[in-house]
Amino acid sequence: MYLYKQISYSFEKNNYEIKVFYDDNSINVLAFKNDYPANGFRHQIKISKNLVMEKILQQKIIDEFIEIGKKDISEKRWERLGRT
């Protein structure tokens, strides 16, 4: 997978990176803390082979998935899963 974009994000005095990776037919958005996955979430988009990946990556929807990754952290979604 190739790194398309990396966004720094701080929450509760911790530094995170939201990273967007892609390959020929998928885009993955993950949150990292200290170069390790920050939680168990991976937001994945599967792309048809007849679509142009470069055009998909430039669409606003990718920024929306980045915001979802940030909210996973700020809303402590992973921690809430452990409370069930």
C-alpha positions in Angstrom: 0.0 0.0 0.0 1.1 3.6 -0.7 0.7 6.5 1.7 -1.5 9.1 0.1 -1.9 11.6 3.0 -1.0 11.9 6.7 -2.8 14.4 9.0 -1.5 15.2 12.5 -4.2 15.3 15.2 -4.0 16.0 18.9 -6.5 14.9 21.5 -6.2 14.9 25.3 -2.4 15.8 25.1 -1.8 12.8 22.8 -0.5 13.2 19.2 -2.0 11.0 16.5 -1.7 10.7 12.7 -4.6 9.8 10.5 -3.1 8.1 7.5 -4.7 7.4 4.1 -3.2 4.4 2.3 -4.2 3.1 -1.1 -3.5 0.3 -3.6 -5.0 -0.7 -7.0 -8.5 -1.3 -5.7 -8.8 0.0 -2.1 -8.4 3.0 0.2 -7.8 2.6 3.9 -8.0 5.3 6.6 -6.4 4.4 9.9 -5.4 6.3 13.1 -1.9 5.9 14.5 -0.3 6.9 17.8 3.5 6.6 18.1 3.7 4.8 14.7 1.3 2.0 15.9 -2.4 1.7 15.2 -4.3 3.8 17.8 -7.3 1.5 17.8 -8.8 -1.5 15.9 -10.7 0.6 13.4 -9.8 0.5 9.7 -12.1 2.4 7.4 -11.9 0.8 3.9 -13.3 1.8 0.6 -13.2 -0.8 -2.2 -12.9 0.7 -5.7 -13.9 -0.9 -9.0 -10.9 -1.5 -11.3 -12.5 0.7 -14.0 -12.4 3.8 -11.8 -9.3 6.1 -11.7 -7.8 5.9 -8.2 -6.2 9.4 -8.5 -9.6 11.0 -9.1 -11.2 9.1 -6.2 -8.4 10.2 -3.8 -9.0 13.8 -4.6 -12.7 13.7 -3.8 -14.1 15.3 -0.6 -15.3 11.9 0.6 -11.8 11.0 1.6 -11.7 14.0 3.9 -14.9 12.8 5.4 -13.3 9.5 6.2 -10.4 11.3 7.8 -12.9 13.1 10.0 -14.4 9.7 11.0 -11.0 8.6 12.0 -10.6 11.6 14.2 -14.0 11.1 15.8 -13.1 7.5 16.5 -10.4 9.0 18.8 -12.3 12.0 20.2 -15.4 10.0 21.0 -13.4 7.1 22.4 -15.3 4.6 20.3 -12.7 1.8 20.7 -12.7 2.2 24.5 -16.5 2.1 24.5 -16.5 -1.2 22.7 -14.6 -2.7 25.6 -17.3 -1.6 28.0 -20.0 -3.9 26.4 
